[in-house]
Amino acid sequence: VRFLQLQHRRAEREVAPGEYRPVDQLTTAGGSWLSWDEAVECERPFGPVALDGGPWTLSVTADAGTDIEFLEGGRLVRQRREVRGVLTVAGEADGDLCRVSVRLSNVGDAAVDKNDAIARSMIGTHLIAELEEGQFVSLLEPPPSAVAAVSRCAQHRCFPVLAGPPGARDLLLISPIILYDHPEVAEQSDTALYDCTEIDEILTLRVMTMTDEEKAQARATDPRAARIIDACDAMSPEAMARLHGVLRDPVSGLVPQLPEGVDWWDPLADNAVRPEIDAVLVNGTRVARGSRVRLRPRRNADAQDIFVAGKTARVTSVHSDVEGNMHVAVVVDDDPAADLHDWYGRYLYFSPDEIEPLEAHRSPANS
């Protein structure tokens, strides 16, 4: 079990021998220190536990404490509140599988306010579990034989994913943030920004925009913050360029292959989708580019629907989204800007059940 314990750092200036007064910032010849909230890394091992027994209950604690660091002209007082938790591990048969239940609860005294609650919390808690003589099943991509069992699993404020190198099945990371199986930091990220969102470029650019005064203030908060400032200031243009992004092509060549003379961004480049000739059947009538229809909006998707209800329109294209839903693009007949909309492709989109074909001809399959 790994978590952070809040540690409040109070800067105090020496106003008389042995007498100190709290200040927002203490500045000495050796540097500056702000009164600040720090964090202490806590790691509590547990196990091994047998999944065919139990449930197993283990205590997870972090003691209260006060540390004093004396500086020239002042001191830093660091205080921590006690954190008490209980970890429960149990195994339950589910067909040929064993469902492992892991629960971590904070059993400390009730907090009186938000600040007290944070001081008594296990911050950023995550667990790493290793399985002997067995394999974990992915909750994100379970094999067909385990889909039903996975559907009966539940999680609350955590995201269990497989850990370790790709293909490993003996490690499980129970994370407080959403991750994929076998998460890893991108190789282009060579500076710890302690953000967990892989947006190194944006954060680095933000650091570069800070004034010298702001950077000095950030350095005074925490040694890690100081290292971030220094690393960003020392970053080379080449290292910055690597953060911009990497294009990974899983296959060679373009898929689908482009017809000669067609640009990759042209809709014609996708041979499987041809909006200008694709069609959809509406009440047995084939609707495609050039068809005339009457609009019958029923989704209430936009306030504009009430202005076009009952109006006639010309179909410009028929589209299919990734979920297989059909969408009909139209230009309203009496729109004064209809030609302009058609010229630069600004269409209104409706589902097939929101249009009424005006043509009387029917498709051969329904004639």
C-alpha positions, 0 to 999 in steps of 0.5 A, a space after each residue: 500500500 502506497 500513499 502520501 501523508 500530509 505534512 504542514 511546514 511552518 516557517 518561523 523567524 527568530 525574533 529573540 534568542 529561543 523565540 520564534 514567530 510564524 511567517 509566510 516566508 522565511 528568507 535567509 542567506 541560504 535561500 527562501 522557504 514558504 509556509 507550505 503543505 508537503 507530503 511524506 511518501 508512505 509504503 506499507 507492505 502486506 502479505 502474503 495472504 492465502 486467497 482460499 482463507 480469510 478474509 484478511 485484515 491488516 492495519 495501515 498506519 502513519 504516525 503523527 509527528 513533529 520535526 524541527 529544522 533550524 536555519 540561520 535566523 529561523 526554523 522550519 516546523 513540520 507537523 503530521 497528523 496520525 493516519 489510520 486505515 484498515 486493509 481487507 483482502 478476501 477471495 471468493 470463487 466464481 466458477 473456475 475463477 477466484 474473485 479477489 476483493 481488496 478494500 482500504 478504509 480510513 478508520 481515523 477519528 472524524 474530521 472537523 473540517 476540510 483541512 483536518 480531513 486532508 491531514 488525516 487522509 491517505 492521499 493518492 493511495 494505490 496498491 500493488 498486488 502480486 499473485 503467486 501460482 496464478 494469473 490476474 484477468 484484465 478487467 478492460 480486455 477480459 478473455 471470452 471465458 471471463 467476460 461474465 465474471 468480470 461483469 460481476 466485479 465492482 470498483 469504487 474510487 479506484 481502477 485496477 489494471 494489469 501492471 508490469 511489462 506487456 504480457 505479464 499477468 502476475 501484477 495488479 495496480 489498483 490506481 486512483 486514476 484511470 489507466 490502461 493495462 500495463 501503463 508506462 511513462 512515455 520514453 520522451 518524458 525525461 523529467 518528473 513533473 508529478 502531474 500523472 497526465 502526460 502533458 509534459 509539453 504544456 506544463 513545460 511551456 507554462 514554466 517557461 512563461 513564468 517570471 524570475 520572481 514566480 520561479 523563485 517563489 516556486 523554488 521556495 515551496 518544495 525541492 521537487 518544484 525547484 528541480 522542475 524549474 531547473 529542468 525546464 530552464 535547462 531543456 534544449 530545443 531538441 528535447 522540447 521538440 521530442 515532447 511535441 508528439 510522436 507519429 506511430 504508424 502501425 502498418 506500412 502504407 496508407 489504409 485504405 490505399 489512396 486513388 491516384 490524384 486524391 489527397 489524403 484529406 479528401 473524403 474520397 480517400 476512404 473507399 469504404 465511405 462515399 457520402 456523395 453517393 451513399 444512400 439510406 432507405 426512409 419508408 422504403 424510399 431511397 434517399 441520397 444526394 439530390 433527394 428532396 425531403 421535408 424536415 420533421 425534427 423530433 430529437 430536440 437536439 437544437 433550438 434551431 429545430 423549431 425554425 426548420 420543422 416542416 420546411 423542405 430541403 435538399 439532401 447533399 450527402 449521407 453519412 455513417 458514424 463509428 457506431 453505425 448511425 446514419 445522418 443525412 446532411 441537408 440544405 434548407 430550400 428557402 434559406 437565403 444562404 443555401 448556396 453559400 452553405 452548400 459551397 463551404 459544406 455547412 449543412 444541417 444533419 438529421 436522422 433518417 426518421 426525422 425526414 420525409 421523402 418528397 419523391 414518390 419512386 421506391 427502391 427496387 427491393 420495396 417496389 
